[in-house]
Amino acid sequence: MIDRNVDVPWSEFDPEAYVNLNYRIPLEADLLIVGLMRDYFSRCYAEGVPTSVRGVDMGAGANLYPALSMLPWCEKILLLEYAAPNVEYLERQALGGRYDTVWDAFWEVLSEAPAYRDVEPRSRFGEIVRVERADLLDLGGQRRWDIGTMFFVADSISDCPDGFRRGVACFMNALNGGAPFAAAFMKESLGYQVGGHHYPAYRVNADRARESLEPFAAELEIHDMDHMVRPGHEGMILALGRRNPVIAVP
Ligand SMILES: C[S@@+](CC[C@H](N)C(=O)[O-])C[C@H]1O[C@@H](n2cnc3c(N)ncnc32)[C@H](O)[C@@H]1O
């Protein structure tokens, strides 16, 4: 049992192994999620994009597709990440508009919608993305973004319900009222292996995802997808919605 986030071997996280395991061959579930996010964000901004929208991907790790899904809408995007090897991976991806070709399959799905089609993703990613090493549990509601994503993070804080609820609360409290968001969780995960290390997970199902997000969200949609990625979980859960205007939630 790993019930404290600080006890997880984040400094040993191997981003290349993680990408090879999860994203090098795109999974149907991820491509479906990308399409749902694309359509949801396109609907949110159908009436126009406000000036200077700032986006955040919390616990970005070695995954660029949440940030790519925010690319047409944002003036700036922050990739906030705790594990030092993942921070280095993200910095390499953001450098000089040359992210890895592994992410092209995800952009292909995004570019089926008009707002994405007009964007040249590599140069824009290089221009507007910044990477910061930080602990999302320490944000304390002090910084706020206008759009946000958090993928497979709150369920990976530890194997305890408290870590999960804190992760969700910290993410939602980092969003301005009305901010569109997308959050994803592995369904009923028992943890996962990257390289030689085991990483914990809290077992999330659609009801737990809804319960944790509902106090913070308007327009909440939960997509319960029974796609297996590897043994030890039952699929993925995607939550889409907007941050409600109430800022303080106990
Ligand atoms: C399962 S990985 C998910 C990575 C990526 N978002 C994805 O979609 O594949 C969990 C990520 O959460 C990050 N993380 C865990 N605890 C964190 C914290 N307290 N603050 C910021 N990031 C954290 C880890 O470093 C890791 O990158």
Ligand as a Chemical Component Dictionary entry (heavy atoms), coordinates in Angstrom:
data_LIG
# 
_chem_comp.id                   LIG 
_chem_comp.type                 NON-POLYMER 
_chem_comp.pdbx_formal_charge   0 
_chem_comp.three_letter_code    LIG 
# 
loop_
_chem_comp_atom.comp_id 
_chem_comp_atom.atom_id 
_chem_comp_atom.alt_atom_id 
_chem_comp_atom.type_symbol 
_chem_comp_atom.charge 
_chem_comp_atom.model_Cartn_x 
_chem_comp_atom.model_Cartn_y 
_chem_comp_atom.model_Cartn_z 
_chem_comp_atom.pdbx_ordinal 
LIG C1  C1  C 0  -0.246 7.789  -14.595 1  
LIG S1  S1  S 1  0.734  9.189  -14.874 2  
LIG C2  C2  C 0  -0.280 10.105 -16.038 3  
LIG C3  C3  C 0  0.569  10.961 -16.928 4  
LIG C4  C4  C 0  -0.149 11.659 -18.080 5  
LIG N1  N1  N 0  -1.008 12.726 -17.592 6  
LIG C5  C5  C 0  -0.924 10.732 -18.974 7  
LIG O1  O1  O 0  -2.044 11.070 -19.344 8  
LIG O2  O2  O -1 -0.417 9.682  -19.354 9  
LIG C6  C6  C 0  0.529  10.141 -13.388 10 
LIG C7  C7  C 0  1.237  11.460 -13.462 11 
LIG O3  O3  O 0  0.857  12.267 -12.353 12 
LIG C8  C8  C 0  1.995  12.968 -11.913 13 
LIG N2  N2  N 0  1.796  13.357 -10.513 14 
LIG C9  C9  C 0  1.585  12.525 -9.469  15 
LIG N3  N3  N 0  1.467  13.226 -8.324  16 
LIG C10 C10 C 0  1.590  14.539 -8.680  17 
LIG C11 C11 C 0  1.557  15.755 -7.946  18 
LIG N4  N4  N 0  1.380  15.746 -6.622  19 
LIG N5  N5  N 0  1.715  16.926 -8.602  20 
LIG C12 C12 C 0  1.904  16.932 -9.939  21 
LIG N6  N6  N 0  1.946  15.806 -10.702 22 
LIG C13 C13 C 0  1.797  14.619 -10.075 23 
LIG C14 C14 C 0  3.094  11.948 -12.084 24 
LIG O4  O4  O 0  4.370  12.504 -12.032 25 
LIG C15 C15 C 0  2.748  11.335 -13.425 26 
LIG O5  O5  O 0  3.301  12.073 -14.481 27 
# 
loop_
_chem_comp_bond.comp_id 
_chem_comp_bond.atom_id_1 
_chem_comp_bond.atom_id_2 
_chem_comp_bond.value_order 
_chem_comp_bond.pdbx_ordinal 
LIG C1  S1  SING 1  
LIG S1  C2  SING 2  
LIG S1  C6  SING 3  
LIG C2  C3  SING 4  
LIG C3  C4  SING 5  
LIG C4  N1  SING 6  
LIG C4  C5  SING 7  
LIG C5  O1  DOUB 8  
LIG C5  O2  SING 9  
LIG C6  C7  SING 10 
LIG C7  O3  SING 11 
LIG C7  C15 SING 12 
LIG O3  C8  SING 13 
LIG C8  N2  SING 14 
LIG C8  C14 SING 15 
LIG N2  C9  SING 16 
LIG N2  C13 SING 17 
LIG C9  N3  DOUB 18 
LIG N3  C10 SING 19 
LIG C10 C11 SING 20 
LIG C10 C13 DOUB 21 
LIG C11 N4  SING 22 
LIG C11 N5  DOUB 23 
LIG N5  C12 SING 24 
LIG C12 N6  DOUB 25 
LIG N6  C13 SING 26 
LIG C14 O4  SING 27 
LIG C14 C15 SING 28 
LIG C15 O5  SING 29 
# 
